[in-house]
């Protein structure tokens, strides 16, 4: 995780520091069950898959780094509490949020109408889209997904993700393999056990740089629009408002752009990641 300069934190959270004393007051957060829970324990717990570079990824030493951990660090700092990143399989994140096991979810999660029926979202803080990771250049260069919609094609996607929905709804004739993590899915491509992985464009692109010896290919641009946001409990409008105001300062100061650019333009962190076994 890149170091956070104190002066930057003071600038982007100026409105927050004015409210920090209030956050420590029971009266101020009495209408916010999640903020009350966070301040009472002095800890913000954020759920993440920890396997979705460059948004979130786990190093060889077990540390979770990336765009989202950096943003979460700023949020926790603004609240005046410690940050704990809680990794778990992607499809378990929203159930954990609804059960109160985590305070929010930051895990390359697309804001969708279906998800929004159960939880609230703040953002987007990142824009993504679906792409394909494959060893077959012909597949990577397709213009019409219908070319993949046949029983001879086997596709992998992350369990519980919008990528799975894309495969099941748009490519129902293709064989489908759901995986627990993106690393599992990438390994299927590397081992020639599937024809392609359907995943968010940044993950596909980074995989081509991460495993250059396998000559992986991806599409030149994503074929869907995917706004990525923070998922929070549905019963806490004050928390939603707090995060919205946080992002006004975070984006307005230019720190969101700088944080994102750091992880997209600096590939030095790739060597910190473990190899897919």
ABEGO torsion letter per residue (X at the ends): XBBBBAAAAAAAAAAAAAAAAAAABAAAAAABAAAAAAAAAGBBBBBBAGABOAABBBBAAGBBBEAAAAAAAAAAAAAGBBBBBBBBBAAAAAAAAAAGABABBBBGBBBBAAAAAABBBBOBABBBBBBBBBABAAAAABABAAAABBAABBBBBBBGBAAAAAAAAABAABBBBBBABAAAAAAAAAAGABABBBBBAAAAAAAAAABAAAGBBBBABBABBBBBBBBBBAABAAAAAAAAAAAAAAAAAGAAAAAAAAAAABAAAAAABBBBX
